[in-house]
């Protein structure tokens, strides 16, 4: 997209589109009211002519007021390069709470979900929402960096107790959809730089951050700033392509039958974190050479 937007592009970037559309609608009504007033039948009827006259004069005043308001807002935003840049990059919205955004988007999800992550704490929080749409036929793709990988340990160390989150999320999907052969859960041994979710065509992403908190050692994904991306923008394509590239480079994927057996084993005893890691690791098999199907 060109750095300098057209006039209509600027109007949309400055969020004045609705104002302009309402103003144009009033102009059309104004023209129609004048035409009605000029009809002989109307001019010869004192009541109708007075109504038409009052209508187009009041509309004219309203139109002038709206034009003035739009002009003032446009000039106010004209020098605000930030808004224009946000629109150019395809960022539809900035969010402080990713969990709330994802829950809202899942309400209307009817096609597919992409998940990525290290510890899956946020995904565990919304697992019931994911399971609900999976029961409706929504497909799931996940790209995970497992706790036994060097990449995970470089970011979060070796003492993170996160295996319950992995088992909870994967079991929620498994329990919601018995026929899940097409549901690819891939494990990559490379660091993830973006915490990315795609819900239908809505791409919600943001950077991983290393800030600490007293509960989880590192802050949770829901506490990162995130942004919604507009499809067909350059940034959308970059994030989407990064996700698919890492999927193609993943070496292992989840075997659902083995996972169900592992989950049953998990329920039979109080396992240590290291034992849970080995249990899930045993449910992973080498991925086929083409990795996850794109699309």
C-alpha positions in Angstrom: 0.0 0.0 0.0 1.3 3.5 -0.8 2.5 5.5 2.1 0.4 8.5 1.0 -3.3 7.6 1.0 -6.0 8.9 -1.3 -8.6 11.4 0.1 -11.0 8.5 0.6 -8.3 6.4 2.2 -7.5 9.2 4.6 -11.2 9.6 5.4 -11.4 5.9 6.3 -8.1 6.1 8.2 -9.4 9.0 10.3 -12.6 7.1 10.9 -14.8 9.7 9.2 -16.4 7.3 6.7 -19.7 7.0 8.6 -19.9 10.8 9.0 -19.4 11.3 5.2 -22.0 8.6 4.4 -24.6 10.2 6.6 -23.9 13.6 5.2 -24.3 12.2 1.6 -27.6 10.6 2.5 -28.8 13.9 3.8 -27.8 15.6 0.6 -29.8 13.1 -1.4 -32.9 13.7 0.8 -32.3 17.5 0.5 -32.3 17.2 -3.3 -35.4 15.1 -3.3 -37.2 17.5 -1.0 -36.4 20.4 -3.3 -37.7 18.4 -6.3 -40.9 17.7 -4.4 -41.3 21.4 -3.4 -40.9 22.4 -7.1 -43.8 20.2 -8.2 -46.9 22.2 -9.2 -49.1 19.9 -7.1 -47.0 20.8 -4.0 -46.7 24.5 -4.7 -50.5 24.7 -5.1 -51.0 23.0 -1.7 -50.1 25.4 1.1 -49.7 22.6 3.7 -47.4 20.4 1.5 -45.4 23.3 0.3 -44.7 24.5 3.9 -43.7 21.0 4.9 -41.3 20.6 2.0 -39.9 24.1 2.6 -39.3 23.4 6.3 -37.8 20.0 5.4 -35.2 21.2 2.9 -34.2 24.3 4.9 -33.7 22.3 8.1 -31.7 19.7 6.1 -29.6 22.4 4.5 -28.7 23.7 8.0 -27.8 20.2 9.2 -25.7 19.5 6.1 -23.7 22.7 6.6 -23.2 21.7 10.2 -22.0 18.2 9.3 -19.7 19.6 6.6 -18.1 21.9 9.1 -17.7 19.1 11.7 -16.1 16.7 9.1 -13.8 19.5 7.9 -12.7 20.3 11.5 -12.1 16.6 12.3 -10.3 16.0 9.0 -7.9 18.9 9.6 -7.3 17.8 13.1 -6.3 14.3 12.0 -4.6 15.4 8.8 -1.3 15.9 10.6 -1.6 12.8 12.7 0.7 10.5 10.8 0.3 7.7 13.3 -3.3 7.0 12.3 -2.4 6.9 8.7 0.5 4.6 9.4 -1.7 2.3 11.4 -4.2 2.1 8.6 -1.4 1.5 6.0 0.1 -1.4 7.9 -3.3 -3.0 8.2 -3.7 -2.7 12.0 -7.4 -2.6 12.7 -7.2 -2.3 16.4 -4.7 -2.3 19.4 -5.7 -4.3 22.4 -4.6 -4.5 26.0 -6.3 -7.8 26.9 -5.9 -10.5 24.3 -8.0 -13.0 26.2 -11.1 -10.7 25.9 -10.5 -10.1 22.2 -10.1 -13.8 21.5 -13.3 -14.7 23.4 -15.3 -12.1 21.4 -14.0 -13.4 18.1 -14.7 -17.0 19.0 -18.3 -16.1 19.5 -18.7 -15.8 15.7 -16.1 -18.3 14.6 -17.4 -20.9 12.0 -14.4 -22.0 10.0 -10.9 -22.4 11.5 -8.7 -21.5 14.4 -4.9 -21.1 14.4 -3.0 -21.3 17.8 0.6 -20.7 18.6 2.5 -20.6 21.9 5.0 -21.7 24.5 3.2 -22.3 27.8 -0.5 -22.2 26.6 -1.7 -20.5 29.8 -3.9 -18.1 27.8 -5.1 -20.9 25.5 -6.0 -22.9 28.6 -8.1 -20.0 29.8 -10.2 -20.1 26.6 -10.2 -23.8 26.0 -13.9 -24.1 26.7 -14.6 -21.4 24.0 -12.4 -23.3 21.6 -14.1 -26.6 22.4 -17.5 -25.1 21.8 -16.7 -24.0 18.2 -14.9 -27.2 17.5 -18.1 -29.1 18.2 -19.7 -26.9 15.5 -17.1 -28.2 12.9 -14.4 -25.5 13.2 -10.9 -26.9 12.4 -7.9 -26.3 14.5 -4.2 -25.8 13.6 -1.6 -25.4 16.4 2.1 -24.5 16.3 3.7 -25.2 19.7 7.1 -24.8 21.1 7.3 -27.8 23.6 8.9 -27.5 27.0 11.5 -30.2 26.3 13.0 -28.2 23.4 16.0 -26.0 23.7 14.1 -23.1 22.2 11.5 -23.2 25.0 14.2 -23.4 27.7 16.1 -20.5 26.3 13.0 -18.3 26.8 11.4 -19.8 29.9 14.1 -21.9 31.6 13.7 -25.5 32.8 11.5 -25.0 35.9 8.2 -23.9 34.3 5.3 -26.1 35.3 3.2 -25.8 32.2 2.4 -29.4 31.2 -1.1 -29.3 32.6 -1.9 -26.4 30.2 -0.8 -28.5 27.3 -2.8 -31.5 28.4 -5.9 -29.4 29.2 -5.9 -27.6 25.8 -5.3 -30.7 23.7 -7.8 -32.8 25.7 -10.5 -30.1 25.2 -10.0 -30.3 21.5 -9.8 -34.1 21.5 -12.9 -34.4 23.6 -14.9 -32.0 21.4 -14.1 -33.7 18.1 -13.8 -37.5 17.9 -12.8 -37.4 14.2 -9.7 -35.2 14.4 -7.2 -36.6 11.8 -7.1 -33.2 10.0 -6.4 -31.3 13.2 -2.7 -30.7 13.0 -0.8 -30.0 16.3 2.8 -29.3 15.3 5.8 -29.0 17.5 8.6 -26.7 16.4 12.1 -26.5 18.0 12.6 -22.9 16.9 11.8 -19.8 19.1 8.5 -18.1 18.4 8.7 -14.4 18.2 5.0 -13.7 17.8 2.0 -14.9 19.9 -0.4 -15.5 17.0 -4.0 -16.6 16.8 -6.1 -16.7 13.7 -9.9 -17.0 14.1 -11.4 -17.3 10.6 -10.0 -14.3 8.8 -9.1 -12.3 12.0 -5.4 -12.4 12.8 -4.5 -11.4 16.4 -0.8 -11.2 17.2 1.8 -9.5 19.2 5.4 -10.0 20.4 6.5 -12.3 23.1 7.8 -10.3 26.0 10.2 -11.3 28.8 8.8 -9.1 31.6 8.4 -10.8 34.9 5.4 -11.2 37.1 5.2 -12.8 40.6 2.8 -15.6 39.6 4.2 -17.1 36.3 7.8 -15.8 36.4 7.2 -14.3 32.9 4.1 -12.3 32.1 1.2 -14.1 30.3 0.4 -13.7 26.7 -2.9 -12.0 27.6 -0.9 -9.2 29.1 1.1 -8.5 26.0 -0.1 -5.7 23.8 -1.6 -7.2 20.7 -3.1 -5.9 17.4 -5.8 -7.1 15.0 -4.7 -7.3 11.4 -6.7 -6.6 8.3 -6.5 -9.4 5.7 -4.6 -8.6 2.5 -2.3 -6.0 4.2 1.4 -6.5 4.0 1.8 -7.0 7.8 -1.0 -9.6 7.7 0.8 -11.5 5.0 4.1 -11.4 6.8 2.7 -12.8 10.0 0.6 -15.4 8.2 3.6 -16.5 6.1 5.8 -16.7 9.2 3.3 -19.0 10.9 3.0 -21.2 7.8 6.8 -21.3 7.3 7.4 -22.5 10.9 4.6 -25.1 10.3 6.5 -26.4 7.3 9.7 -26.6 9.3 8.1 -28.5 12.3 9.6 -31.9 12.9 6.9 -33.5 15.0 3.2 -33.6 15.3 0.7 -35.0 17.8 -0.7 -38.4 17.3 -4.2 -38.1 18.6 -4.6 -41.8 19.5 -1.3 -41.8 21.5 -2.3 -38.5 23.1 -5.6 -40.0 24.3 -3.7 -42.8 25.8 -1.2 -40.4 27.4 -4.1 -38.4 28.9 -5.7 -41.5 30.3 -2.3 -42.4 32.0 -2.1 -38.8 33.4 -5.4 -39.3 35.1 -4.3 -42.5 36.9 -1.5 -40.9 39.1 0.2 -37.8 40.5 3.0 -37.4 38.0 6.0 -35.1 38.3 6.4 -32.4 35.7 9.3 -34.2 34.0 7.1 -37.3 33.7 4.3 -35.3 32.2 6.8 -33.9 29.6 7.9 -37.4 28.7 4.3 -38.5 28.5 3.4 -35.9 25.9 6.6 -36.2 24.1 5.8 -39.9 23.6 2.6 -38.9 21.9 4.5 -37.0 19.2 5.5 -38.6 15.9 7.7 -37.3 13.0 5.7 -35.0 10.8 5.3 -35.8 7.1 7.7 -34.0 4.8 5.3 -31.3 3.7 4.3 -30.3 7.2 1.0 -28.6 7.7 -1.1 -27.9 4.7 -1.3 -24.2 3.9 -4.6 -22.4 3.5 
